[in-house]
Amino acid sequence: MYKKVKLKTTDKIQDFKKSWRTFISVAKREGEETKEVIRILRKLLRGNEITDEEKNLLKHQSKDLAKIVAVMSLGAVSMIIPITLEKILNKYGISIMPEEYKPKK
């Protein structure tokens, strides 16, 4: 039993380390791409021409940014829904909050 638990734990640790390395690698790449986009935007703001490759990078990064904003807004929406539902239900004397979070009367 102990060996099974240890093996499972070791596997999970290795999976986490691999995922972490991948995350760091992707974050570094995205950081470099963001720096490049800033450089391209400065070029545009100064009235300079940009290459087709630079245009493609701007389009690609814009799509990535839109995806990030969409995912972040889902997080905000997921917080707003229960709060709104609680407010509506409170009008009818109903609460979805656990007892320990209800105000004391």
N, C-alpha and C positions, 0 to 999 in steps of 0.2 A: 504493500500500500504506500509506504513512504517513498519507494523508488518511483512509483507512478506519479505521485504528487510532485516530487522533485523534477522528474522528466517534463511534466506538463508545465511547471513553473519555469524551467530553463527554456523550454520552447517559447513560452509567452515573452520572456525577457528578450530572447533573440529576435522574435517578431517585432517587439517594440523598438529595439535598437535599429533594425533594418528600416522600419517605418520612419524613425526619427532622422536617420541619415538621408533618406529620400526627401523628407520634408525640408531639411536644411539645404540640400542641393537645389531643390525647386525654388526655395525662398531666395537663395543667392542668385540664381538665374533670373528670377523675376525682378530682383533688385537691380541687376545690371541692365535689364531691358527697360526698366523705369528710368534709370539714369540716361539711357540713350534717347528715350522719348522726350525727356526734358530738354536734352541738347537739340533735338529736332524742332521742338516747339519754340525754343529761343531763336533758332535759325529762321523759322517762319515769321515770328514776331518782328524780327529785324528786316523783314522783306526779302530774304534770300530764298532762292529756289531750293527745293529738296528733290532727291532722287526718287525713282519708282520704288526702290528697296525701302527707303525711309517712309514713303507713303504707306507701303504694305505693313511695316512695323507699327505705324500709328494706328492703322485699322485693326490689326491684330490685338494690340494692347487696349484699344478702346472696347473691343468685344470682351476681353478679359475683365476690364474694369466694370462693364455693365453686368457681367455675371456675378462679380463680387458684390456689387451694390444690391443686386436682386437677392442673393443669399442672405446678406445682412438685413435686408428689409423683411425677409421671412422671419428672422429672429425677432424683430420688433413686432411684427404682426402676431406671432405666437404668444407674445407677452400681452398684447392689447386685447386679444379675444377673451381670455378668462377674466380679465379685469372688467371689461364691458359686460360680459355675461353676469358677473357677480353684481354689478350695479343694477342691471335690469331685474334680476331675480330678487334683490333686496326690496324692491318696490312691492313685491308680493309676499314678503316675509320668508323668503327662501334664500339659503346661502349654500354655495359650493365649497366654502372654506372649511378646513378642518376645525374642530371645536376649539383647539388650543390657540387658534389665530383669530377667533371671534372676539370682538370687544366685550369686556365685562360690563354687565348692567347693574 
